[in-house]
Amino acid sequence: MREMEEGLSVEPRAAKLAPLRGRMQRPFQKKALEKRSVAGESTLVERYIATAKMKNTQGPLRAYLLDQFAPSPEEAFGVLPGFVSVWPEPMLELADPVTIQGLRSPWYTYDYGSLGRGALADGECRHLAALIINADQSVSAALKDRLLNQPVTVEVYHGISEEQAAQMFVDLNYEGTRVDTITKANIDPRNKWIAAAKKIFDELGIKYATTGRQLTGTHQNLGEWILLTHAEQMVKAIVLGPNKALLKSKRAESWDGVDFERLHEAGVTWFREIFDHFGGHEVLVDKSRVVRTIAVRVALASLGSAFYRNDEAAIDAARTTLKEVNWVVSEAWQGIGGKVTVKDGVATMSAGSGKESITRAVQAVTKPETKAGEAVRGKLKGVD
């Protein structure tokens, strides 16, 4: 996948399997930035570093195969899980006239002919660890032979689409191995909210981060301006409203009756107007603007429901709100999006959690007649 992303040539079978593999497996490497001196100047350089998956493969897993499984495979076999391999193409099924006492018939032989190799849905780390050992000149040839000639179980699926492969990743790996929420959300094809968010932000040309619990400086240096799960909250707010958009419950996950084509059109239209108003999507990370906070961002996004419903009066009201509200961090926003501190005439906001701040943020953004609404519009006396 990395070679393909960088436009390098790869052999045809690898190019065919890469998208399938990408939907099933977490990466062995991830992008990072480091400072290097180039021509006497400090420059951020993009490089790849090992993920936890790679570190485990090169460390404990390699040690287990080398120290336990290879020397005593009979004892270790019970704790070395089988491999799960998939082929995107269907194999040729041939009836096999075999009878095995105690086992049900019929039996079949599956011929993969000239299809070539498949992709691993499970066992990728074990496979790479074995390859690392095989390339290690410090390991004796006899020990390598014992390891690589040991029979293992391989479970085969064929005729698997990318969507089915993605679901296989979630079912095989997420439930058994700790995977962070955003990783699961990014890959799980059954999450229609995430699919809608990705489609909307892709059309807007805004890159989103698919790793981590918070947006970091590294994300921003890589051109990623919002966490995918936060983009999802903005999209959900259009249909469910701001409060439900922040909930993590089966009820909040329901998309029954949602017109996703209409949602896409509404999201693209309203979010584009928001970012155009602020001069670009960088407002998502601008510390001088309250839109950086989750609560205010979701409250503002929820006004897109007017576009989803095609309610002209509500659309006009949403546009008026965007223009009337002063989105610059000031004391007027105290306790609405978070805690505001003023030092040397400069106001800063430490963002509170979305759940804690959402009620007041919605009130301030959507109800101009309230004190909070008047304050953020500069209409409340004694508040700047």
N, C-alpha and C positions, 0 to 999 in steps of 0.2 A: 504494500500500500504506500509506503514512504517513497519508494522509487517511482511509482506511478504519479504520486502527488508532485514530485519534483520533475516530472516530464521525462524520466529516464526510460530506456527500453527494457522491457521484461519479456520473458518467453511467453508465448500465447496462452498456454494452459494456466500459468500463474496469473495472467491478466484476467482470465475468465473466472478463476476461483477467488480472486482478491475481494470482489464485492461481497460474495457469499461469506467468506471468512470474516470480513469486516463487520458483518451483522451478528456474528456468533461470538466473537472473541474480544477480550480486552487487549489493548496493545502492550507490547513488550517495552516500548519506548514512548516518551512524550516530549513535546517541545518545551524548551526553557530558554531563558535569556541570561547571558553573563556579560560582564564588562570586560573588554579587552582593549589593549592599547594598539591603535592602528595609526601609523604615521605620527606618533606622539600624542594622539588624542584618544580620550576614553570613548569607546563605542560599544553599544549593545549589540551582541552577536547572537543569532539564533542557533541553538544546538539541541541535540537530543540526549536525554538522560534516561536511565533505567527506571521503569516503574516497579512497584512492589511485586508485580508478577514476575518480572525478569530477575529481581534480586532473590526471590524464592527459588526460581529455577536454577540460577547459578550457585546458590548456596545450599540450603537444607535439602532440596530435592535431589540435586546432583550428589550430595554426600550420601543420601539414603540409597540411591541406585548403586553407587560405587562401593559403599561399605556394607550394605545389608542385602540388597536384592541380587546383585551380581554374584557375591560369594555363596549365598545360601538361598537361591530362588525358591526352593521348595518351602522353606519356612516363611519367606517374605511374600510369596505369591498372593496369599489371601488378603494382603493389605495394599496391593498394587491394583487400583481400579482398572477396568478394561477401557479401551479406547472407543470413541464414537466418531465414525467417519461418515461424511455425506457426499453424494454426487448430485449435481444439479440435473443431470440427465437421467432418464429411466434406464435401467439395465434390462437386458433380454432375459426373460424368465422361461426356463425350460423344465418340464416335469422330469423328475428323477425317480426311476423305478427302484427305490431303495426301501427296505423294511428294517427297522431297528426295534428289537424287542423292548417293550416297555414304553416306547415313544410313539406318538400319533403320526400317521401318514396323512396327506402326501408330503413328499419332500421335493424341493426345487433346487436347481442350479442356476445361479445368476451370473451371466456373462457380461463383463464390462467392456469386452472387445477392445476397441481402440480409443476408449474414452480418456484414458490417462488417469492420473492420480486424483483422489478426492481431497476434501478439506476436513480438518478435524473440528468437530463440535465440542469434543471433550478429550483431554489428553494431550493438548498442545504443549504444555509445560514438560510433561514426561518425555515427549518426543524430542523437544529441544535439548533437554538435559542429557539424553542419550547421545545426541549429535555432538554436544559439547565434550562429552567424555571421549567419544570416538576420535575427535580432533586433538585431544590432549596427549602429547607425546610422552608425558610422564607416567601415563597409565599403561600397564603391560598389555601386550597383544592378547595374551591368554585371558586376561580379565575382560577385555573388550569383547572377545569371542563369546565368553560365557554370558555376558550381558545381552549382546545383540542377537544371539541365537536362541534365547529363551522365548518359548511361545507365550503369546499374550492373547487375551480376548479382544475381539474387535466387533463392535455392533455397527451394522451398516444401514444407512437410510439412502434411498435414491429417488430421483425425481423431486428434489426439494427446492422450493422457490426461496428467494431472498427473505420474503416476509415470514415464511415458515422457519427459516434458519434463525431469524431474529428471535422468534418466539422460543425456539429451542434453546438459545443462549439464556434467556430469562429463566426458563423452567429448569435447565440443567445447572446453571451456574449461580444465578442470583439467590435461589432459595437455599443453596448449600454453602455458599461462600460469601463472606461479607463484601458487598458491593455498595458504594454510596448511592444515595437516592438519585442524584443527577445522572449518574452513569446508567442506571436502570431506565430512567425516564427517557434518556436520549436514544436508547436502543429498542425499547419495548414497542413493537408496532401496534399494540392494542390500545395504547394511550392516544386517543384522538385529539385531546387538548394539546398535547405536545406536538403531534403532527401538524395541527393547525398553526401553532405558534412558529414552528420551523418554517412553514410555507410562507407565512406573513412576513417574518423578519428576513427571510431569503429574498423575497420580492422587494423589500425595502433596502436591501443591500447592507443590512446590519448584521455583523458577525456576533454570534453568541457563544458563551463559554459552556462547555459540556463537562467540566471537571471542577471540583472544589465546592465548598459551602459558601464562600464569599468571593466577590470579584476582587482580584488582586492587581497590583501594578504589572505583574507579568502578563496577565490576561490582556490588560489595556495595551501593553507594548506589542502584543501579538494581534492587536486590532479587534479584540473581543470586548464588547461594550456592555453586555448584560448576561447574567446567568440564564441558561435556558429555562430553568424552573421559575425564574422571575418573569421571563417573557410569557411563560404559560399563565401566570397569575394575571397579567395584563389582558391576555386574550379571554380567559375565563370570566373576567370582570364584565366584559361586554354582554355576556349572556346571563351569567349567574348573579351579577352584582358584586360590589367590592368585598362585602363581608364573606360571602360564600367562596369567593375566589381564593381567599387565604386559608380556608379550612382544608384539613387533610382528613377526609372521611369518604366513605363509599357514596354517601348522598351527594357530596360535592363533586365526586368524580363522574357522576351520571351525565351522559350526553344524549339521553333519549330525547328525541324531538328537536335536536339542534340542527339547523340548516347550515352545514359547514361551508357551503359555497357563499351564502349570504354573510356568514361570519368572516370569511376571508376578505370579501369585498369591503365590509365595514371596518375591519381591523386595518387593512392597508390604507384606506381612505383617511380614517381618523388619526392613526398613528403618524401618517405622513404629514398631516396638518400640524400635529403637535411638534414634530421635529423641525418642520419648516419654520414654525413660529419662533423656535429657540435658536434657529440658525444651524441645526445639525443634531445628530444623535449623540454627540459628545455631552449633551446636557444630562445624560443618564449617569455620568460620573463627575459632573461639575459640582464641587463642594459649595459653590456660592449660590446654587439653586436648590430649592426644596424638592424638585422632581427626582433628585438623587435618592430620596427616601422611599422605601417600599410603599408605605401607607399613602403618601401623596400621589405617587406614580400610579398605583392601582385605582385610587379614587378618580384621578384624571382619565385613566383608560376606560373606566366604567361609563363615562359619558358617550362612549362609542355605541352604547345600546341604542341611541337615537338613530344612528346610521343602520344598525341591524334591523330595527323596526321600520325604517324609512319614515320616521316621524319628523316632518319638516320643522314644526315648531320647536321640538326638542333639539334638532340639529342646530337651529339658530341660537338656542340657549347655550348649547355646548360651545359654539364658536365665540359667543359673548363672554362666557366664563374664561376661556383661554386668553382672551384679550384683556379682560378687566382685572383678573387676579394678578397681584404682584408676586411673582414666583421667586424673587430674590430672598435669600435667608435674612430674616430680621426678627426683632422681638415680637412682631405681630404673629409669628408662627410658633411662639413658645407653647410647648405642650401639644401642638397639633401634629407635626411630623416627627418631633423629638425634642430634646432639650437644647435651647438656644443660649449661647454664651457670647457676651460682647466684651471684647478686650481691645483697647486702643482704637475704639471706634469701628472695629471689624467684627461682624457677627458670624459665628460658626454654629453649626448644628450637629449634635451627636445623635444620629438616627436611632430611634427606638424600634422595637420590633413592630412588624406590621399589625399583628393582632392587638397590641396595646394601643396603637395610635390610630387605627383605621376609623373608628367611630367619629372622632373629632376631625379627622382629615376629610371624611366624606361630608360632614356638616359644613366645614369651611369652604370646600370646593363647590358643593351642589346647592347650598342654601344661603344665598347672599343676604337674606333678612336676619340671620342669626348673628350673635356677637362675633363668633369665629369667622363667619362669612364677611361681615363688615370689616373686621380687623385685617384680613388678608387682601381686601380690596381698598385699603387705605381710607375707609369711611368711618372708622371708630375713633372717636376723640381720645386723645391722650396716648394713642398707640401709633408708633412709626413703623 
